[in-house]
């Protein structure tokens, strides 16, 4: 059944592909004909197709890496976030992917996620650190299921091919309109010299080419977006079926769309890939022809309207009920001979018992782990965070002053086990760049008693606390950092 | 002339036979492969339980019966051999673990223990993986069983001892539950 969906998707890609290829060829021919009425058409056509082939080759060979780099995603190992890896592996099994997708974390507090992969054998799932912070297990599973179904349904493939075609059309139109603007006289003279044909026919040709150059990108974009929106619904339906828990994805979408934080690394090109459009303003509720995603509110309503079931047919019914449209989101083959799948109940023990402060600290740790920080636990229980550029053989514990040896190669691979270091009652961050104090880093020192005490500032400078000290903040004379005393 | 036709028929017949035989082997291997996926996860679950019990013991001093139930269910599950036995024993183990987790709810200190949380996450994930690989295993079994019972492949299956495989069913409390929501809807509307 999954296979039929994929075959259907392939047929649709072909139609989309053919439509866009036609548009690209006509545009290339028209633009070429304006510059040289005799052979220009053919040359323009060849150049347009050449451009498209070049872009396709680049994107197939290294497109994934480019996108991941633009999005500032970093590949992580399982020990950085065991739960994320578990959930991705679960969904890999549910979707029957031939290989485990690579897992990436984007160092950004805004919650969002995306998937890429021309082939299911070589795919990747990326989530932001903010997503890991805000979602519980069921919600994370819903989001990952949505992303994995994009990979399994070959959506990433379709959207990449269509996206490149769109990009080529936009590039050619842009180039043509610019050239018409800047050198109208020279090209006119050129045509007069070549002395080809009827001047009236040429004028018509120019008008047609300009009209095409303006309309083709718009038309191509609409085609692209219409497919993109439908793919989102299908991925939601597939995610519900994979997890058997539509509420997980629904509540995740709610949390993601209500987040006010902007995603720094997203741009117009990468926006359609994300689970919720990262560039959309919160008050833009209605779906328009120009949006890449269906309105999130509607997606949530459909998922919640599945009446305790998790199969495709229930999704299709809820879809018709919510949108008042009878168009099929799920291809007919997907609806045939589907078993009724009962939605499961929420996972046990998934209550968020952690305090907000604790979670915030976990996320900071997570981001540091992603950025290559190493962690060292001192005998006094303090977790010392070592920046990757630190090159000292030993370090003094900022809390008790003990000298801790830094195990070189071992430590580099340790990564962070988020929150797994029990009994950390104090935290100190040894940051290599002094700018960090301005970016809101907090340093804390917990007093052991009321007598004389010595502690080290994050820069390594020793500071003394007298028995008479009653304040809450100590400033370091060397680096100017403030340390909170508790 | 007649000889040639006979020869052609024999060649076609042998080709057909080889095709069916190979298809049966392929399907049986698919079942075996799907089963090994489940088996890995079941073993992982059995390995996790002693650690879980050990961690919880320090906090739950007066819950000896719950611990015993889980330990017994685990050893029963480890002794099971056939797929049928295993699915029965694993259902028992799932039930025991479910009750154990309910008891854990009464011990907030244990629920705050990082080690316990990590084990619980692993256990949840393992159970999900079992559930998801079970689907593909059962699909593979259905396909294989259909093939060896249908004509004409059943003749070859019987001759070469291809036997029907067992389904792996772990009964899930949530699955058995009556859909309360729809009942309420009907009464309301």
Interface residues (C-beta under 8 A of the other chain):
Chain A: X82 X83 X86 X87 X89 X90 X93 X94 X96 X137 X141 X242 X307 X308 X342 X344 X345 X347 X348 X349 X353 X417 X419 X420 X421 X422
Chain B: X37 X98 X101 X102 X104 X105 X108 X111 X112 X113 X114 X115 X118 X120 X121 X122 X124 X125 X128 X129 X132 X133 X135 X136 X172 X174 X175 X177 X179 X181 X182 X185
